[in-house]
């Protein structure tokens, strides 16, 4: 009996969290349209060198990722998949692999714009700086940056005696 309980605890400890942090199937990508850009990282596992490099860059630049309204999907074959660090059911991960036609054993980076269109689809080494440059050149992103500058200017602007702004 004790061995059975211990085995159950050990298995539960290594299984992905399927409770409160789980994102169950079905996953409707249209919920993100006009709100978020979606970045998909496909790899066989977490130890894949191209995946690991990009994953580490994303982790180190969380503020820049958030500023660009990016939702990060990590679709892995032999490790748990995730969306913004929340467990993604294997069925949902497989549907994404099928949707974007990413074969097993392959690395791929796919970026969807807020309009839902594919903006980047690469299977070779990809630097986060290149992804950010691509995003920052998009018309919608340029408008977002201009709006943020205007809001920032209005927050810091001080009217002068003649009614102008200094």
C-alpha positions in Angstrom: 0.0 0.0 0.0 2.7 2.5 1.0 4.6 1.7 -2.3 1.4 2.5 -4.3 0.9 5.8 -2.6 4.6 6.8 -3.0 4.4 5.8 -6.7 1.3 7.9 -7.2 3.0 10.9 -5.6 6.1 10.4 -7.7 4.1 10.2 -10.9 2.1 13.3 -10.0 5.3 15.2 -9.3 6.6 14.6 -12.8 3.4 15.0 -14.8 2.7 18.5 -16.1 0.3 20.6 -14.2 -3.1 19.9 -15.6 -5.0 21.9 -13.0 -5.3 25.6 -12.7 -2.4 26.5 -15.1 -3.6 24.2 -17.8 -5.0 25.4 -21.1 -7.2 22.7 -22.4 -8.3 22.0 -25.9 -9.8 23.5 -28.0 -7.6 26.4 -28.5 -9.2 29.1 -30.7 -6.5 31.4 -32.1 -9.1 33.9 -33.3 -9.4 35.0 -29.6 -6.0 36.8 -30.1 -6.8 38.6 -33.3 -6.3 42.4 -33.1 -5.1 42.0 -29.5 -1.9 40.0 -29.7 0.9 38.9 -31.9 1.6 35.1 -31.6 5.1 33.6 -31.6 5.3 29.9 -32.0 8.5 28.0 -31.3 8.4 24.4 -32.5 11.1 21.9 -31.5 11.6 18.3 -30.6 12.4 19.2 -27.0 13.7 21.9 -24.7 17.3 20.9 -25.2 17.2 21.7 -29.0 19.9 24.4 -29.4 17.9 26.7 -31.6 14.9 26.5 -29.3 17.0 26.9 -26.2 18.7 30.0 -27.5 15.5 31.7 -28.5 13.7 30.6 -25.3 16.5 32.1 -23.2 16.4 35.4 -25.1 12.6 35.7 -24.6 13.0 35.0 -20.9 15.6 37.7 -20.6 13.5 40.3 -22.4 10.1 39.9 -20.9 9.3 43.6 -20.8 10.1 43.9 -24.6 8.0 40.8 -25.3 5.0 42.4 -23.3 5.5 45.7 -25.0 5.0 44.1 -28.4 1.9 42.2 -27.1 3.4 38.8 -27.8 1.9 35.6 -26.7 4.6 32.8 -26.8 3.7 29.2 -27.7 6.3 26.6 -27.1 5.3 23.4 -29.0 7.5 20.5 -28.0 7.3 16.8 -28.8 9.0 15.1 -25.8 8.5 17.8 -23.2 5.3 19.6 -22.2 4.1 22.4 -24.5 3.0 25.7 -23.2 1.4 29.1 -24.0 2.9 31.9 -22.0 4.3 29.4 -19.5 0.9 27.6 -19.0 0.7 24.0 -19.8 -0.9 23.3 -23.2 -2.7 20.0 -23.7 -0.8 17.7 -26.1 -3.9 17.5 -28.3 -3.9 21.3 -28.7 -0.1 21.3 -29.4 -0.5 18.6 -32.1 -3.3 20.6 -33.7 -1.0 23.6 -33.9 1.8 21.5 -35.4 -0.7 20.2 -38.0 -2.1 23.7 -38.6 1.3 25.1 -39.4 2.6 21.9 -41.1 5.6 21.6 -38.9 6.9 18.0 -39.2 8.1 16.1 -36.1 11.7 16.5 -35.3 11.9 19.9 -36.8 12.6 23.4 -35.4 10.4 26.2 -36.6 9.6 29.8 -35.6 6.3 31.2 -36.8 5.1 34.7 -36.1 1.5 35.8 -36.6 0.6 39.4 -36.7 -2.4 40.9 -34.9 -4.3 40.5 -38.1 -3.8 36.7 -37.9 -1.5 36.6 -40.9 1.8 34.8 -41.0 4.6 37.4 -40.8 7.6 35.0 -40.3 8.0 31.3 -40.9 11.6 30.0 -40.5 13.3 26.7 -39.8 16.8 28.0 -39.3 18.5 30.0 -36.5 16.5 33.1 -35.6 17.6 35.9 -33.3 15.1 37.6 -31.1 16.4 41.0 -32.3 15.4 40.1 -35.8 11.9 39.2 -34.7 11.6 42.5 -32.8 12.9 44.4 -35.9 10.3 42.7 -38.0 7.5 43.5 -35.6 8.7 47.1 -35.1 8.5 47.7 -38.9 4.8 46.6 -39.0 2.4 49.5 -39.6 0.2 48.5 -36.6 3.2 48.4 -34.3 4.5 51.7 -35.6 1.1 53.2 -34.8 1.2 51.7 -31.3 4.7 53.2 -30.7 3.5 56.6 -31.9 0.4 56.5 -29.6 2.6 55.6 -26.7 5.0 58.5 -27.4 2.0 60.9 -27.6 0.6 59.6 -24.3 4.1 59.9 -22.7 4.5 63.4 -24.1 1.1 64.5 -22.8 1.9 63.1 -19.3 5.2 65.0 -19.1 4.3 68.2 -21.0 4.2 71.4 -19.0 2.1 74.3 -20.3 3.9 77.6 -20.4 2.4 81.1 -19.8 1.3 81.5 -23.4 -0.6 78.3 -23.4 2.0 76.3 -25.3 3.8 73.3 -24.2 7.4 73.3 -23.1 
